[in-house]
Amino acid sequence: MPSDHNVDMPVEVDIDIMGERAKRKAMLGLLYERLIKTPGTPALTTLEMEATLELEKNSMLTAAWYMKERLLVKSADSGRLTITARGVDRYEELTLNSHATGD
């Protein structure tokens, strides 16, 4: 019996995956820098991150959701985000890998 669709065909999605990864790395970097410079107050609001990184709100919220799910960031007081120890490790790993490959 013929099928109307091929289940093996990949679904095309118009999303810049590398751009999404770069955005998350930039957010982690911003939170990492904040932790190093002001360890007493390491959290930032999404509005502060949006303004600094020049990202749209939905874009920022999507990235924040992903990083919370991966336990790279956590919500602090008043909806602020802060980097976790796992997030520090991940950011350092990404940064060291990009320096090693010349990216």
N, C-alpha and C positions, 0 to 999 in steps of 0.2 A: 504494500500500500504506500503510495508516494506521500511524502511529507511536504507541507507548504513552507517550511523553514528548516534551515540547517542548524541543529543545536551546537555544532562545532564551530560555527562562525563567531568570531569575537565581536563583542558589542563595541561600537565606536563611541567614545566619549570625548567631547571637546573640552578637555581640561589640561592645563599645562602642569603636568606632574612635577617636572623639575622646578617649576616656579613655586609650586606648593611646598616642596622640600626646602627651597631657598628661603621662603617666607618663615617656615618653622625654625630654621637655623638662625635667621635674623632675630626672631622673637626670643629664642633661647639665649642668643648672644646679648641681647639687651638686658634680659633678666640676670644673666651671669655677671655682666658688667655692674649692674645695680647692686648685686650681692657683694661683689668684691669691693666696690667703692663705699657702700653704705650698708654694712652688714646688720646694723641695728634696725634699718627700715628697707628691707630688700624687695618689697612688693611694689608693683605698678598697676595702675588701672588699665583697662583695655583702651580707654580714651587716650591715655598718655602714650601707650604703645602705637595706637593708630596715628597719632600726630607725629611721633618721632620717626616711624617707619613709612609714613604716608600710605597706609593701607586702608581699605574700606572696612566698615564695621562687620559686614557679613563674612568677609574674608578673614578678618581677625578672629571672629567667633568660631569659625570652622577650624582654624588652626589651634585655637585654645582648647576646643573640645577634644581634638585628636591628642594633643599633648597631655591633657588631664587623663584621658583614657590610658595612655602609655605611662602614666605616673611621672612625667617629666616636669610638670608644673602642678601646683595645687592652688586652690582658692584660699586666700588669706582673708583678713577682715575687710568688710565693705566691698566685697567682690573684686578685690585686687588679686593679681596673680603673683606667685613667687616661684622661683625655680627650686626643684627638689635636688637631693644628692644624686639621684639617678639622672636628672636633667643636667647637672654639672658634669657628670661622667660622660654623658652623650655629647654635650657640646664640645668638651675637650677632645673626645674621640673624633668627632667630625672635623674639628679645627686641625688637629694633628695629622689626620689623613689627608686633608686638602693641602697642607704644607708639604707632606711627603710626596704627593703626586704632582705638585706644582700648580694646582688649581687656584 
